[in-house]
Amino acid sequence: MYCADCESIDDYFFEDTYFWVFVPTVESFGKIASLCGSLGLEAKQETSHCISCHIKKPKISHFLTSIMGALEMAELAGAKVTTTEQPQPPNLEQMARMTTLDVLVNRYKAKWLIDSVDKERYETWYQPIVCAQSSAEQPTIFAHEGLFRIRDETGSIVPPQLAFQLAESSDLLFSLDLVARRSAVENAAKSKLPGKLFINFNPSSIYDPAYCLRATAAAIHTLGMKPEDIVFEVTETHKASDLNHLKGILAFYRSAGFQVALDDIGSGWSGLNLLQRLRPDYVKIDMDLVRDIHRDDFKQNIVNSLIRIAKNTAIKVIAEGVETAEEAEWLHNANADYLQGYLFGKPQPVKQDLSKAAADNIEQSLQPLAKAAQR
């Protein structure tokens, strides 16, 4: 697995697992002790704020589900935990793996996610972004957005939002974000997609922007792609609590020649503030504003204002979710620069027509991203 600052799930759960739980209050201690007693588990008070318990592998799932019900969310987030295979107290290496109880529970839930990444049950689908004057029949392709898809053990595609939410709650977001980025670049290179490549990234996943930038830039350069061909599309902007950190991340990427897009402008009250503070190269107008815009005066006023603000600051406008010719015509007349939506093409996998040697060379070129995710 291309894993980052996270452990494999097997590093925490064994045939015989000894949980060492450190709690902030005696009340939390009492709840866990009571739970272990009701489940018939072997438990021991180590200190006034530490309890250990021995659990066989078949009972781990039931224990973790039960502890989520026994403790409040704040208690789960405040309790620290590590595990061992033996009843001896954890050593320094095992203590270094300590995490919060809520993260450990979610890490257990994420076993399918880790397994899917390990076995590369994921791919990237691409949706075209076209010039606004294009017709649906003969669109002029400006770019493609790479959209990550991951499958579970049955081969079913798991909704991306669910997968990334689970990754975030189990402290795997950094790893999954780099896997998605690597997949987008790899498949675009193998299929020789025309135009720019828009790659989604969640700013919450970036711990060390300089390190991630070096890995991304090295991989793209080796593939013969240019930084100006890549646009990093910032998603989940409503969660950006530290704007200075986000501005710093984007500054790293833009200084290397990459471009930046803000997603879903118009979907929240913070959109205009972010537009002013971050000054991206592209903004994407939220699809809820685009739907039926040709017959909604209120939406038209909002979108006209957004486009005017963007034009005054040399920001290109992309309208998302365009499904009808009437929507496309109105947006073109309103001076939107580019359009994206089912009218011009649904997200879909791309065909790869390369020799094995060429495909292997591309995969080798992406090793900097693989190594970054293993960091």
DANORQUI-V81038 format. One record per residue. N is the residue number from 0. OMEGA is omega in radians with two decimals (NA if undefined). Layout:
N_OMEGA / N_OMEGA
This chain:
0_3.06 / 1_-2.99 / 2_-3.04 / 3_-3.07 / 4_-3.12 / 5_3.12 / 6_2.98 / 7_3.13 / 8_-3.11 / 9_3.10 / 10_3.14 / 11_-3.01 / 12_-3.04 / 13_3.07 / 14_2.99 / 15_-3.08 / 16_3.06 / 17_3.12 / 18_3.08 / 19_-3.02 / 20_3.12 / 21_-3.01 / 22_-3.10 / 23_-3.08 / 24_3.09 / 25_3.10 / 26_3.10 / 27_3.10 / 28_-3.12 / 29_3.13 / 30_-3.12 / 31_3.12 / 32_3.12 / 33_3.12 / 34_3.14 / 35_3.12 / 36_-3.11 / 37_-3.14 / 38_3.14 / 39_-3.11 / 40_3.09 / 41_-3.09 / 42_-3.09 / 43_3.05 / 44_3.14 / 45_3.03 / 46_3.12 / 47_-3.11 / 48_3.11 / 49_3.08 / 50_3.07 / 51_3.08 / 52_-3.10 / 53_-3.08 / 54_3.03 / 55_-3.03 / 56_-3.11 / 57_-3.07 / 58_-3.07 / 59_-3.10 / 60_-3.12 / 61_3.13 / 62_-3.10 / 63_3.08 / 64_-3.11 / 65_-3.10 / 66_3.06 / 67_3.09 / 68_-3.08 / 69_-3.08 / 70_3.03 / 71_-3.11 / 72_3.13 / 73_3.11 / 74_3.10 / 75_-3.13 / 76_-3.09 / 77_-3.12 / 78_3.08 / 79_-3.09 / 80_2.91 / 81_-3.09 / 82_3.05 / 83_3.05 / 84_-3.07 / 85_-3.10 / 86_3.13 / 87_3.10 / 88_-3.09 / 89_3.07 / 90_-3.08 / 91_3.13 / 92_3.14 / 93_3.08 / 94_-3.14 / 95_3.12 / 96_-3.08 / 97_3.10 / 98_3.09 / 99_-3.07 / 100_3.14 / 101_3.11 / 102_3.14 / 103_3.11 / 104_3.14 / 105_3.07 / 106_3.09 / 107_3.10 / 108_-3.06 / 109_-3.13 / 110_3.14 / 111_-3.13 / 112_3.12 / 113_3.13 / 114_3.14 / 115_3.09 / 116_3.10 / 117_-3.06 / 118_3.07 / 119_3.06 / 120_3.13 / 121_-3.11 / 122_3.06 / 123_3.01 / 124_-3.05 / 125_3.07 / 126_-3.10 / 127_2.96 / 128_-2.97 / 129_3.05 / 130_-2.99 / 131_-3.14 / 132_-3.09 / 133_2.97 / 134_3.13 / 135_-3.10 / 136_-3.13 / 137_-3.10 / 138_3.04 / 139_-3.04 / 140_3.04 / 141_-3.06 / 142_2.99 / 143_3.02 / 144_3.10 / 145_-3.09 / 146_-3.03 / 147_3.07 / 148_3.12 / 149_-3.07 / 150_3.05 / 151_-3.05 / 152_3.11 / 153_-3.10 / 154_-3.14 / 155_3.10 / 156_3.09 / 157_3.12 / 158_-3.07 / 159_-3.12 / 160_3.12 / 161_-3.13 / 162_-3.11 / 163_3.05 / 164_3.11 / 165_3.11 / 166_-3.13 / 167_-3.09 / 168_-3.14 / 169_3.08 / 170_3.12 / 171_-3.02 / 172_-3.14 / 173_-3.12 / 174_-3.07 / 175_3.12 / 176_3.12 / 177_3.07 / 178_3.14 / 179_3.13 / 180_3.14 / 181_3.14 / 182_-3.12 / 183_-3.12 / 184_-3.09 / 185_-3.08 / 186_3.07 / 187_3.13 / 188_-3.11 / 189_-3.10 / 190_3.13 / 191_3.13 / 192_3.10 / 193_3.05 / 194_3.13 / 195_3.10 / 196_3.06 / 197_-3.12 / 198_3.12 / 199_2.93 / 200_-3.13 / 201_-3.09 / 202_3.11 / 203_-3.08 / 204_-3.04 / 205_3.09 / 206_-3.07 / 207_-3.04 / 208_-3.14 / 209_3.14 / 210_3.14 / 211_3.14 / 212_-3.14 / 213_-3.13 / 214_-3.13 / 215_-3.11 / 216_-3.14 / 217_-3.13 / 218_-3.10 / 219_3.12 / 220_-3.12 / 221_-3.14 / 222_-3.12 / 223_3.08 / 224_-3.14 / 225_3.11 / 226_-3.12 / 227_3.07 / 228_-3.05 / 229_3.07 / 230_3.09 / 231_-3.07 / 232_-3.07 / 233_3.12 / 234_3.11 / 235_-3.11 / 236_3.14 / 237_3.12 / 238_-3.07 / 239_-3.10 / 240_-3.13 / 241_-3.08 / 242_3.12 / 243_3.09 / 244_3.13 / 245_3.11 / 246_3.11 / 247_3.10 / 248_-3.10 / 249_3.11 / 250_3.10 / 251_-3.07 / 252_-3.10 / 253_3.12 / 254_3.12 / 255_3.07 / 256_3.08 / 257_3.07 / 258_-3.02 / 259_3.06 / 260_3.02 / 261_-3.08 / 262_2.96 / 263_3.03 / 264_-3.10 / 265_-3.11 / 266_-3.14 / 267_-3.09 / 268_-3.05 / 269_-3.02 / 270_-3.10 / 271_3.10 / 272_3.10 / 273_3.13 / 274_-3.13 / 275_-3.07 / 276_-3.00 / 277_3.11 / 278_-3.10 / 279_3.06 / 280_-3.12 / 281_2.94 / 282_3.08 / 283_3.11 / 284_-3.06 / 285_-3.07 / 286_3.10 / 287_3.08 / 288_-3.10 / 289_-3.05 / 290_3.10 / 291_-3.08 / 292_-3.10 / 293_3.12 / 294_-3.13 / 295_-3.09 / 296_-3.11 / 297_3.10 / 298_-3.14 / 299_3.13 / 300_-3.13 / 301_-3.08 / 302_3.07 / 303_3.13 / 304_3.13 / 305_-3.14 / 306_3.14 / 307_3.12 / 308_-3.13 / 309_-3.12 / 310_-3.12 / 311_-3.14 / 312_3.06 / 313_3.09 / 314_3.12 / 315_-3.05 / 316_3.05 / 317_3.09 / 318_-3.10 / 319_2.99 / 320_-3.13 / 321_-3.07 / 322_-3.09 / 323_3.11 / 324_-3.14 / 325_3.08 / 326_-3.12 / 327_-3.12 / 328_-3.13 / 329_-3.11 / 330_3.07 / 331_-3.14 / 332_3.13 / 333_3.07 / 334_2.93 / 335_-3.07 / 336_-3.05 / 337_-3.12 / 338_3.13 / 339_3.13 / 340_-3.08 / 341_3.12 / 342_-3.08 / 343_3.10 / 344_3.08 / 345_3.02 / 346_3.13 / 347_3.07 / 348_3.13 / 349_3.13 / 350_3.11 / 351_-3.09 / 352_-3.10 / 353_3.01 / 354_3.13 / 355_-3.13 / 356_-3.14 / 357_3.12 / 358_3.12 / 359_3.14 / 360_3.11 / 361_3.14 / 362_3.10 / 363_-3.14 / 364_-3.10 / 365_3.14 / 366_3.08 / 367_3.10 / 368_3.11 / 369_3.14 / 370_3.11 / 371_-3.13 / 372_3.12 / 373_-3.02 / 374_NA
